[in-house]
Structure formats: structure tokens, C-alpha cells
Amino acid sequence: MENLLQGLRAAGEETRLRLLVLCGHSELTVSELTQILGQSQPRVSRHLKLLCDAGLLDRYQEGSWVYYRLSSKHNASLLARTLVDLVPETDPVVSRDLERLEAVKTARVMAAEQYFRENAAHWRQVRSLHVPEEAVEAALLEATNGYMITDFLDIGTGTGRMLELFGPDVKHAIGVDTSREMLSFARSAIEDAGLRNCQVRLADMYNLPLAAHSQDAIVIHQVLHYAEDPAAAIREAARLLRENGILAIVDFAPHDLDNLRSEHAHRHMGFLEAEIWEYCDRAGLAPKDFTALAGDPLTVNIWTAVPASKVQSTGVAAS
């Protein structure tokens, strides 16, 4: 009762309700919210603190930037979303706020697209060397089929494509990356797709800010060949996996394309099937399935693994 009343009191002021509506449409920084509302940063910050204290908003640090979004906690999230949905977007004040929000989002997208354009040629070159992404995504969905996924994690989310792929069928999805530019692009992509259940975070794949055993499915898609320590990345993913969860790793088979190391910063020239299985074993994971998608000259492999404790208790890998 008290939490509900605290939430209602926090939202019961015009500026705070406007902030709640804006954060219900997009993750935003204090400076962006200040720009939209036309109010001073100290005033906006005070209102945001009250909304966070009431549990209606979550606050996330991303380097030197701080983002605000609707709460992900169940009861508070339900209240926050209900309040946002009750506010008519045709209201003159709200309508003006949302127009300014679109301008902010457009500027954000333009900056992200500039980064993407500068790197797109390199990515297209790499993609041309292996089977189409559609085939990889279809095989990945098949490999994880049959799992009840409430919480989904994409490690090294990049453009957010895995969030777009899995997001519609899960309750909560998080994508993490170390590049603010890529996170900006991914944030725009999931917002454009209307995936309110998805979010992105700046985070180190070796030390993720998530609780142990908190994820039902984790994907590491074309990331390990950049990793200084792939075994440590898999070990951290295993820490987060629930007993009935599944880890999917997508990466290249061994190859001799030296230019991927010199021009595209690949740290590893692909991985042997047994090599990834060894890393999984050290992390307490057991093999489930392996798929090889032959390309010219790159072959894309998909490994799926589950907690070894689950296999030991049932005698077979979970499916």
C-alpha cells in the first residue's frame, strides 16, 4: 500500500508526470530531458530523483552519461506503465514534449548512423565472406527453440540485432556492449521496433552488472574473436545462467584470413569446435548442440551449452 501511495505522490506533479511519459517512450539523459522540457538541469534532476526514489524510474550509468527509463521492477513497472498509458498523447503539453523527443531521437540516430556509415564497409566485407545472416539467425533460433525465455542477455550487442530477433518472444532483454556508439545505434533500433521490453547497457563482458543465475538465455554472437580472454567471457556468462538456461555462442571456425586481424581487429582466427567446448567445460557448462554453416571462405559455427549441474541431475542435456 505504502509503495503504491509513494508512487502516486511522486507522479502527482506536472513536470514529474511529463518526465514519466518521456521516459516511457525512450531512455533519456538529464541533458536530453532538460532540452525537451526547457527547464533547468538542477530542477529536472530533483524531479528525477523523486521518481527514482519512488521506484517509478531506473537510473543507469553509461560511462560519464546517466540514462533514465521506466522501472524494470514488476510492481513499480506496472504502475509506471499504467500511468504513462493513461496520459493522452493529444494533450497540448505532452504532444509538444513528444515532438521535441522525436527531434532528440533524430539527432541521436544521425550521430549513430554516422558511426555506422564509417564502419559499414568493413562489416559488409566480413559478412560477404560467410553465409547470409538470415541463415545464421534461423539456425540460432532453431538451436534455442523450446526454451521458455523470460530473461534474455545479448553480450556484445553491437547494433542490437539479437535484441530485435529475440525481443518479441521474451519478457525482458538486455544487450551489453563497450561501445557507446554501438549502444546508441542499438537503442534507436529497439525503440524503432517498439521493443519496450528491451534495453541496452554499457558493460564489460568479463564483469557484468547482473545477478548470478538471472538469465534464461544468453547469446554471444560474433564477439569472442575480439576477446582477449574468451574463456573468461564464457565463464562470466555461465555465472549468469539459470539451471534451465541455455548459452548460444556464434563465431567463426578456424581460418587463415590475416586481414581480419590486421584490418578488423580480430584477436582470434576462429575457434575449433573442441576449443569452445573446453572453455564451456571449465565454466561448468555441458555441450548441447553444435551447428556448422559452411561459407566461402568463412564457416560460422553455433555452439549451445547448458549448466552441467542440470545435465548431471537429469542424465541428458536440457532441450
ChimeraX attribute file (.defattr): number of C-alpha atoms within 10 A of each C-alpha:
attribute: neighborCount
match mode: 1-to-1
recipient: residues
	/A:1	5
	/A:2	7
	/A:3	12
	/A:4	14
	/A:5	11
	/A:6	17
	/A:7	20
	/A:8	17
	/A:9	13
	/A:10	22
	/A:11	23
	/A:12	11
	/A:13	11
	/A:14	10
	/A:15	16
	/A:16	18
	/A:17	20
	/A:18	20
	/A:19	27
	/A:20	25
	/A:21	25
	/A:22	24
	/A:23	24
	/A:24	21
	/A:25	17
	/A:26	21
	/A:27	23
	/A:28	22
	/A:29	19
	/A:30	18
	/A:31	16
	/A:32	17
	/A:33	26
	/A:34	18
	/A:35	16
	/A:36	20
	/A:37	20
	/A:38	11
	/A:39	12
	/A:40	13
	/A:41	16
	/A:42	11
	/A:43	11
	/A:44	19
	/A:45	15
	/A:46	12
	/A:47	19
	/A:48	24
	/A:49	15
	/A:50	18
	/A:51	27
	/A:52	19
	/A:53	14
	/A:54	21
	/A:55	23
	/A:56	29
	/A:57	25
	/A:58	21
	/A:59	18
	/A:60	16
	/A:61	13
	/A:62	17
	/A:63	12
	/A:64	5
	/A:65	12
	/A:66	14
	/A:67	18
	/A:68	23
	/A:69	23
	/A:70	29
	/A:71	23
	/A:72	16
	/A:73	12
	/A:74	9
	/A:75	13
	/A:76	19
	/A:77	17
	/A:78	15
	/A:79	18
	/A:80	26
	/A:81	16
	/A:82	11
	/A:83	17
	/A:84	22
	/A:85	12
	/A:86	9
	/A:87	14
	/A:88	11
	/A:89	15
	/A:90	10
	/A:91	10
	/A:92	10
	/A:93	12
	/A:94	18
	/A:95	13
	/A:96	15
	/A:97	22
	/A:98	19
	/A:99	12
	/A:100	18
	/A:101	22
	/A:102	15
	/A:103	13
	/A:104	16
	/A:105	20
	/A:106	13
	/A:107	12
	/A:108	16
	/A:109	18
	/A:110	13
	/A:111	14
	/A:112	21
	/A:113	18
	/A:114	13
	/A:115	15
	/A:116	16
	/A:117	11
	/A:118	9
	/A:119	12
	/A:120	13
	/A:121	11
	/A:122	13
	/A:123	12
	/A:124	10
	/A:125	12
	/A:126	13
	/A:127	13
	/A:128	14
	/A:129	13
	/A:130	18
	/A:131	17
	/A:132	12
	/A:133	12
	/A:134	9
	/A:135	10
	/A:136	19
	/A:137	17
	/A:138	11
	/A:139	17
	/A:140	23
	/A:141	13
	/A:142	10
	/A:143	20
	/A:144	20
	/A:145	11
	/A:146	10
	/A:147	14
	/A:148	13
	/A:149	21
	/A:150	14
	/A:151	20
	/A:152	27
	/A:153	29
	/A:154	24
	/A:155	26
	/A:156	25
	/A:157	26
	/A:158	25
	/A:159	22
	/A:160	27
	/A:161	17
	/A:162	24
	/A:163	30
	/A:164	19
	/A:165	13
	/A:166	21
	/A:167	24
	/A:168	16
	/A:169	13
	/A:170	17
	/A:171	14
	/A:172	21
	/A:173	27
	/A:174	21
	/A:175	27
	/A:176	24
	/A:177	22
	/A:178	18
	/A:179	17
	/A:180	17
	/A:181	19
	/A:182	23
	/A:183	25
	/A:184	23
	/A:185	22
	/A:186	27
	/A:187	26
	/A:188	22
	/A:189	18
	/A:190	22
	/A:191	18
	/A:192	10
	/A:193	12
	/A:194	14
	/A:195	17
	/A:196	18
	/A:197	17
	/A:198	23
	/A:199	23
	/A:200	25
	/A:201	23
	/A:202	20
	/A:203	21
	/A:204	15
	/A:205	22
	/A:206	16
	/A:207	11
	/A:208	18
	/A:209	13
	/A:210	12
	/A:211	10
	/A:212	14
	/A:213	15
	/A:214	17
	/A:215	27
	/A:216	21
	/A:217	27
	/A:218	26
	/A:219	25
	/A:220	23
	/A:221	21
	/A:222	19
	/A:223	20
	/A:224	25
	/A:225	21
	/A:226	16
	/A:227	16
	/A:228	12
	/A:229	13
	/A:230	19
	/A:231	20
	/A:232	17
	/A:233	22
	/A:234	24
	/A:235	19
	/A:236	17
	/A:237	27
	/A:238	26
	/A:239	19
	/A:240	22
	/A:241	25
	/A:242	18
	/A:243	18
	/A:244	20
	/A:245	26
	/A:246	27
	/A:247	26
	/A:248	22
	/A:249	21
	/A:250	22
	/A:251	22
	/A:252	24
	/A:253	18
	/A:254	16
	/A:255	15
	/A:256	11
	/A:257	12
	/A:258	11
	/A:259	10
	/A:260	18
	/A:261	15
	/A:262	10
	/A:263	9
	/A:264	15
	/A:265	12
	/A:266	18
	/A:267	16
	/A:268	18
	/A:269	17
	/A:270	22
	/A:271	17
	/A:272	15
	/A:273	17
	/A:274	9
	/A:275	11
	/A:276	21
	/A:277	19
	/A:278	16
	/A:279	17
	/A:280	25
	/A:281	18
	/A:282	15
	/A:283	20
	/A:284	17
	/A:285	26
	/A:286	24
	/A:287	20
	/A:288	20
	/A:289	15
	/A:290	15
	/A:291	16
	/A:292	17
	/A:293	17
	/A:294	14
	/A:295	13
	/A:296	9
	/A:297	12
	/A:298	22
	/A:299	18
	/A:300	21
	/A:301	24
	/A:302	23
	/A:303	22
	/A:304	24
	/A:305	24
	/A:306	27
	/A:307	26
	/A:308	20
	/A:309	15
	/A:310	18
	/A:311	18
	/A:312	11
	/A:313	9
	/A:314	9
	/A:315	10
	/A:316	12
	/A:317	19
	/A:318	20
	/A:319	14
